[in-house]
Amino acid sequence: MKTIAKRTLFSALILVITAGTTFFPFSANSLAGAQEVQEEESYAFPLQLFPFNVPFIRRDGRRGNTIVILYLDLPTLEDVKEVCLVVPRIRDTLVSLFMRSPLKAAAGKIDLDGIPERIQSAINKELGAEQVAGIKMTYGIGVRRMEGAKSCKEFKKEFKKKPEEKKG
């Protein structure tokens, strides 16, 4: 009888471990897991850029990559249209920015001090105007989407709907 209880306990333990690794996977790509988007001052049109890989350097010199999601705060719908037209150019600018100076990581977290300001400055310089009013940045796997943020694809669907609504 004791061997059956031990086998049952052992089987239950295996099941819990398997379920835990299935629902809470560990990823080498995510240094500290998902970082929550800090809800601060929000503008009328938050635009989410498609996530992309960014290099980081640990204190001991080892390198790694993490997934970064950027949210651009844009004041007007016209700014959204203009930015969506040049998103590939913005992504190229950001990739070159991060390749020149990778993010710094310490104690299991990536240091984001001053990074959103540098990104905002680089994007506005690329656009040739101060169209981006603010940047929110998050990294890691399993990041929840910022409330109200839309991608260019979603904004383009809205742009197509609006002229049809005016006709009818």
C-alpha angles and dihedrals in degrees: 000000000000092000091055090051091048091050091048091049091046092049091049090050091051090049092052093048092048092047091048094053091045096052097032106035121184114229130197087206093063114062099189102006124249119344117214119240109248108234105218133140107342129202127215095264119035108186120201117212118212111269117259140179119265127186123237135186124219122217091258090057098255115138132219143160132241134183115254128197119194127198116198117206107218121184100209140030089239089059089052091053093049094046093047089056091059102035093120090055090048091051091051090051092050094046091052090046092054093043091054093047115015121204117269121237128198134164093003096306135092116239108234097176108139094354098110090051091051090048092048091050093049093048094047089048090052091048093046092228141066094259097135109074096183146349131224116192133190134172141196138054122300096027113166116233119257110254113258096011118133134189124235089257091058092046090050090055089054091048089055093047097051098066090049091052091052093053095052 
